[in-house]
Amino acid sequence: MKLIARWLGLNRRVPRVGLHPRRDVELEESYDEAYARVLTAVETVLGANVALADRTGGRIEARFGLVNNERVACTLERIGETKTRVRVEAYFPAGADVPERSRAVDALAAALASPP
């Protein structure tokens, strides 16, 4: 029976495709203030290279580490004049083993949640 299960591939671990460790943080700041703060935090807290900084689209993408390693994306959403929601997500290359939590996401979310 084990031979058949192995032949069918039933014992293999299934990669967690499509799942991204993420955290949401609400900032009591205007959109422009929040955008500048997130951009600074990505560079100082993570030491990442900013690959995309789209202020009008509300997206910041950063890469760090080796080639084809974890990437972090921050999406900003206006809630009001003085409130902005930031979603911090980790992305991994195809075929990578996706962890349930990301240290980079947790560190960035903690830095944003603390007072400036």
MIROTI-722686 format. One record per atom (N, C-alpha, C): x, y, z. Coordinates in steps of 0.001 Angstrom, whole numbers, plus 524288, in hexadecimal, padded with zeros to 5 digits. Layout:
N
XYZ;...
***
This chain:
116
8032E7FB5880000;800008000080000;80360804F280000;807D4804CB802D2;80B4F8094A802F3;80D8D80A657FD93;80E89806417FA9F;810A0806E77F561;80CC5809E57F1F6;807D3808967F24A;803D680B3B7EF23;8034E810F07F0D6;80349811EA7F5F0;802D7817447F7EA;8078381A8A7F62E;80C2A818467F651;810D181B0B7F4A1;810A281C007EEBD;80EDE818167EBC9;80E8A8188C7E620;80AA681CCF7E489;8065C81D2E7E764;802778213A7E649;803FE826967E868;80800826AD7EBAA;809C982BA37EDD5;8067882D917F254;803E082A177F514;8007782BA87F957;8037482D3A7FE3F;8085A82BD77FE95;80B7382D1680339;80E338325A802CC;80E1E834AF7FE37;810DD8399F7FD68;80E3483E148003E;81178841BB8022A;80F548467A80475;80D7884A0A8001C;808FD84C34800BF;806D484FB67FCD7;80898855427FE1E;80B0D857F97FA57;80CB285D527FB67;807F7860D67FC34;808A4864CC7FF7C;8045E86859800B9;8042886CAC7FCA5;802C186B5E7F7F7;8029A86F0D7F3AB;7FE2D872F07F48A;7FF44877D67F366;7FB3C87BD07F3B7;7FA7587E137F920;7FD0587C097FD16;7FC8A87E2780253;80120881C480360;7FFFB8863B8059A;803FF88A0C806C1;8038988BA880C75;807AF88B0880F87;8077D88D18814D3;80694892FB81488;802D8894F78178B;801AC89A8781744;7FFA989C9481C7A;800138A1AF81D05;7FE0F8A4668219F;7FBE78A99E81FDA;7F7B18AB5282253;7F56B8B06E8214C;7F67C8B3FF825EE;7F7EC8B8D7824BF;7F8FC8BCBF828BC;7F6118C1B582733;7F33E8C40082AF3;7F09B8C8F9829F5;7F3B38CD4E82C8A;7F5138D13582969;7F8308D59582B51;7F4C18DA6882BCB;7F5688DD4582FFD;7F29B8E230830CD;7F5A28E69282E29;7F65D8E60982918;7F9558E9D682607;7F6B48EA80820BE;7F7AA8EEF381E49;7F5A18EFBC81909;7F8588EBF881552;7F6348EB73810B2;7F8598E7D180CD9;7FE0C8E90F80B92;7FF3D8EE1080A9F;804918EF8B80934;808668EE9E80DA7;806CA8EFCA8127E;80A2A8EEC6816FE;80B1B8E8EE817A6;806F48E5D88170F;807688E02881798;80AE28DDE881354;80A568DFC880E92;80D838DDE180A3C;8134F8DED980B52;814998E39580D00;81A0C8E4E580E2E;81C138E18E812AE;818CC8E0A48169A;81A708DD8281B17;81B6C8D7D281991;817FB8D5A28165A;818A78D0388149B;81D988CFB781151;81E6E8D35980DD6;8230D8D33880A78;828128D37480DBC;828298D6D181199;82CB28D7308150C;82D6B8D23281834;829208D00A81A3E;8296B8CB4981D6D;82B4F8C69E81A3D;829AF8C64081564;82B728C1E981210;831608C21581182;833718C6BF810D5;839128C74681017;83C198C6A68152C;83A1B8C8E88197C;83D208C8D181E60;83C4C8C3D382189;8377D8C203821EF;836658BD6182525;838098B8648225E;836A78B7F681D5D;837D58B33081A7F;83D198B368817AB;83EFC8B81081697;843C28B88E81387;842EF8B6A280DFF;83E358B75B80C09;83CC58B541806EC;83DB18B93D80297;83E1B8B7457FDDE;83E758BA917F93C;838FE8BB707F722;837668C0407F6BB;832338C17B7F4C3;832368C0B07EEDB;82EED8BD257ED13;82E9F8BBEB7E782;82A458BF047E4D8;826298C0587E7CC;821C38C3427E5AD;81FC58C6E97E9DD;81F3A8CBDD7E880;81D038CFBB7EC0D;819098D2E67E8F3;814268D1537E943;80FE58D3C67E654;80C518D6A47EA23;80D4C8DBB57EADF;80A498DECF7EEA0;804908DF317ED07;803788E01B7E818;7FE048E0B17E66E;7FB138DB847E6A3;7FDB78D7367E592;7FB428D2127E5CB;7FB388CFBC7EB3D;7FE338D20E7EED0;7FE4C8D03F7F434;8010E8CB137F4F4;805648CA427F237;808228C5407F2A1;80E018C6237F2F9;810608C3477F695;8160D8C33B7F72C;817B48BD857F72E;81B748BC277F3DF;81D878B6D77F3BD;8235C8B7127F4CD;825258B36E7F7FA;82AA88B34C7F966;82CB48ADBF7F919;831B78AD5C7F7EA;834508A8477F7A4;839298A8847FB07;83A738A4247FD54;83F388A3CE8006B;8411889E3C8007A;845F289D9180207;848218985280235;84A21896A47FCE7;84A5F8918F7FC44;84C6E88F4C7F775;8488088FB07F306;84A3E88E857EE62;846DF88E827E9D0;8427A88A897EAA9;83DCB88BDC7E909;83927888877E99A;837DC887687EF4E;838C488B1F7F2B0;8378188A807F82B;8324F88D3D7F948;8311388DC47FE24;82C36890407FFCD;82BF1895EE7FDF8;82747897897FC79;8262E89CF87FB1C;821EA89EED7FEC4;821E58A3F37FFCD;81DEC8A64D80324;81B2A8AA8080003;815F78AA6F8004C;812D18AE687FDAF;80F588B10C801B4;80F0E8B63480162;80BB88B947804D4;807B68BC1480175;802CD8BB74802E4;7FE8E8BE0380020;7FBF78C1D4803D9;7FB6F8C6AE80232;7F9198CABB80575;7F39F8CBFD8038D;7F0178CCBE8073F;7EAA68CDE980601;7E8CE8D26880973;7E6A78D661806F6;7E4898DAD0809EA;7DF848D92780CA5;7DF408DA21811BA;7DA778D918814AC;7D7A58DE3A815B0;7DA9A8E24981681;7D8828E7858176D;7DCDA8EB7281690;7DBCF8F05081822;7DFBD8F4628177A;7E48F8F35F81AD2;7E3BB8F11A81F6F;7E81C8F0638230F;7E8E38EAB082497;7E71F8E72382151;7E7BC8E19982288;7E8F68DE9181D88;7ECD08DB1881DE6;7EE808D7FE8196A;7EF5F8D26081B26;7ED6C8CEB28180B;7EE4D8C92181919;7F2CB8C746815AC;7F6658C46581815;7FAE28C23C81549;7FAB08BC4F815C0;7FABF8B9A881154;7FB1B8B3F081147;800AA8B28980FB4;803378AF8581314;808918ADC98121C;808548A7F8810DD;80A2B8A67480C38;809F38A0FB80A7F;80F4F89F1C808C2;8103F89A2280993;81513897AC807BA;813C98944380305;817318945B7FF35;816A2891127FA93;81B8D88DCD7FA07;81ADA888FF7F85A;81F2E8855D7F7BB;81F33883547F229;823B4881947F039;823E287F857EAE6;820BD87A7E7EA60;81F348794C7E59E;81C3F874867E493;81F5E86FC87E648;81CBE86C2D7E8C9;81F3B867617EA8B;821C4867CB7EFE3;8220586C857F203;8246186D307F730;8209186B597FB62;822B5869B27FFB2;81F908681980423;81DDE86D12806FD;818DD86E66806B5;816DD87346808E7;815A38728480EB5;818548756F8121D;8173A874F6817B4;8121B877AE8191E;80FF78765081D98;80B23878CF81F54;80C0D87E72820EB;810A287F9A822F8;811F3884E6824AA;81705886898220F;817A288B9B82187;81C6288DCC81F48;81ECA8918082348;823C4890BB82473;8265E8944082820;8269C899CA825F7;8273889A4B820D9;8277389F7C81E79;822388A24981F08;81DF389F7B81E07;818BA8A1CD81E8F;817BD8A3538243A;8190D89FDC827D4;818358A10282D61;81B718A5B182F27;820598A60482D7B;823BE8AA5582F10;821CE8AF8282CDD;820378AF86827F1;81E558B44D82581;819278B606827E5;815A18B26B828D3;810998B3B682B3C;811678B5CE830C9;814FA8B37A833B6;816118B55A838FD;818618BADF838E2;81BC58BBE48352D;81E1B8C126834B8;819FD8C52683352;816598C3BD82FEF;812398C75E82E66;80E408C838832C0;80D3A8C425835CA;809638C48783A04;80B618C7C983E94;8108A8C82A83F34;812B48CB4A84378;812688D11B841F8;812138D47D845E4;811B58DA23844BB;816878DC06841CD;815C78DFD383E3F;81A3C8E1CB83B33;81E3C8E4AB83E70;
***
